[in-house]
Amino acid sequence: MNMDRTIIEDPVGKVKAFLEASGCEARIIHSDNTIFTVDDASRTVGAPPEQILKSLLFVTHEGEWTLALMSGSNKVNDKKVKRALGTTRVRMGTAEAIKAFSGFEPGGVPPVGYPTPPRALLDDELFLYDVVWSAAGTDHDFFPISPGELLRITGGVRADIKK
């Protein structure tokens, strides 16, 4: 994929530019209501919590960032993430570290649009749904996407990473 290297400061603009450059037809929707939590997102988009995409950023002890993408009703299993990455330690990024790495704030962390794309692990359970709803850079912007398309555009791998 040939992304224009122009720096885009707007969080939603970064996601939109990535989606367009990757040939993804997902369209970003803005809402006056927040999608900060899974419950907020579920109410706002009108989908069950299971179809809300959690985008959780982890960092290994080597300093590598990884996205754990999973169903909103599930929790991540750190041990399974370590095993999938082949590393001995991972920790969830702090809000400050995530903002410094990605430019995105908690509640709006998307699966794409990063200056340096992190590795992505997509939990197997996501593939039970035709569509999941993802944050698009802020806690008021989101887009629907199929798990298969999400796998393609993130360059991720399927993995069992839920508790």
C-alpha positions in Angstrom: 0.0 0.0 0.0 1.4 3.4 -1.0 0.5 5.9 1.7 1.2 9.5 1.2 3.8 10.5 3.8 2.1 13.8 4.5 1.7 14.3 8.2 -2.0 14.5 9.2 -2.6 15.9 12.6 -6.4 15.4 12.8 -7.1 11.9 14.3 -10.1 11.2 12.1 -8.2 12.5 9.1 -5.4 10.0 9.8 -7.9 7.1 9.9 -9.8 8.3 6.8 -6.5 8.7 4.8 -5.5 5.2 5.8 -8.9 3.7 4.8 -8.8 5.4 1.4 -5.2 4.5 0.7 -5.9 0.8 1.6 -8.9 0.6 -0.8 -11.3 0.1 2.1 -14.8 1.3 1.5 -15.7 1.8 5.2 -17.1 5.2 5.8 -16.6 7.2 9.0 -19.7 8.3 10.9 -19.7 11.2 13.4 -22.0 11.3 16.4 -22.8 13.9 19.0 -23.0 11.0 21.4 -19.7 9.5 22.8 -18.4 6.0 22.1 -15.9 6.3 24.9 -16.9 2.9 26.5 -18.2 -0.3 24.9 -21.7 0.5 26.4 -21.6 4.1 25.0 -20.6 2.7 21.6 -23.2 0.0 21.7 -26.0 2.6 22.4 -24.6 5.1 19.8 -24.2 2.7 16.9 -27.2 0.5 17.8 -25.2 -2.7 17.8 -24.7 -5.2 20.7 -21.5 -4.9 22.8 -20.1 -8.1 21.1 -19.9 -6.2 17.8 -18.1 -3.2 19.2 -14.4 -3.4 18.4 -11.9 -2.9 21.2 -8.6 -1.6 20.0 -6.1 -2.1 22.9 -2.5 -1.1 22.6 0.1 -3.2 24.3 3.9 -2.8 24.4 6.5 -5.5 24.7 9.6 -5.3 26.9 11.4 -4.8 23.6 9.4 -1.7 23.0 7.2 -3.1 20.1 3.7 -1.8 20.0 0.9 -4.3 19.3 -2.9 -3.9 18.8 -5.1 -6.4 20.4 -8.4 -6.2 18.5 -11.3 -7.9 20.1 -15.1 -8.1 20.7 -16.3 -5.4 23.1 -17.8 -8.0 25.5 -14.5 -9.8 26.0 -11.3 -9.1 28.0 -7.8 -9.7 26.8 -5.6 -12.5 28.2 -2.1 -11.0 28.5 -0.5 -14.5 28.6 -2.2 -15.4 25.3 -0.9 -12.1 23.8 2.6 -12.9 24.9 2.4 -16.3 23.4 1.0 -15.0 20.1 3.9 -12.4 19.9 6.6 -14.8 21.1 7.7 -12.5 23.8 8.1 -12.8 27.6 6.5 -9.6 28.7 3.7 -7.3 27.5 1.9 -4.5 29.3 -1.0 -2.4 28.3 0.1 1.1 27.2 -0.7 4.0 29.5 -2.9 6.8 28.1 0.1 9.1 27.9 2.3 6.5 26.1 -0.5 5.6 23.7 -1.1 9.3 22.8 2.7 9.8 22.3 3.0 6.7 20.1 -0.2 7.0 18.1 -1.6 10.5 18.4 -4.9 8.9 19.6 -6.7 9.4 22.9 -8.3 6.5 24.9 -11.9 6.1 23.8 -11.1 6.8 20.2 -8.2 4.4 19.5 -8.7 3.0 16.0 -7.3 -0.2 14.4 -5.5 1.9 11.7 -4.0 5.3 11.0 -0.8 5.1 12.9 2.5 6.8 12.0 4.2 3.5 12.4 1.6 0.6 12.1 1.7 -1.7 15.1 1.4 -5.4 14.8 -2.2 -6.5 15.1 -3.7 -9.5 16.7 -7.4 -10.1 15.8 -9.2 -12.3 18.3 -10.9 -15.3 16.7 -14.3 -14.4 18.1 -14.5 -11.2 16.0 -15.0 -13.5 13.0 -18.4 -14.7 14.4 -19.8 -11.3 13.2 -20.4 -9.9 9.7 -19.7 -6.4 10.9 -17.9 -4.8 13.9 -17.9 -1.2 14.8 -14.6 0.6 15.3 -13.5 3.9 16.7 -12.2 6.2 14.0 -9.7 8.4 16.0 -12.0 10.1 18.5 -14.7 9.1 21.0 -17.3 10.6 18.6 -16.3 9.0 15.3 -16.6 5.4 14.2 -17.0 3.1 11.2 -18.4 -0.4 10.4 -16.1 -3.0 9.0 -16.1 -6.7 8.4 -13.5 -8.7 10.4 -12.0 -10.1 7.1 -11.5 -6.5 5.8 -10.1 -5.5 9.2 -7.6 -8.4 8.9 -6.6 -7.3 5.4 -6.1 -3.6 6.1 -4.2 -4.1 9.4 -2.0 -6.9 8.0 -2.8 -8.6 11.3 -3.1 -12.3 12.3 -6.0 -14.2 13.8 -5.3 -15.4 17.4 -7.1 -16.6 20.4 -6.3 -13.8 22.9 -9.4 -13.5 25.0 -9.8 -14.5 28.6 
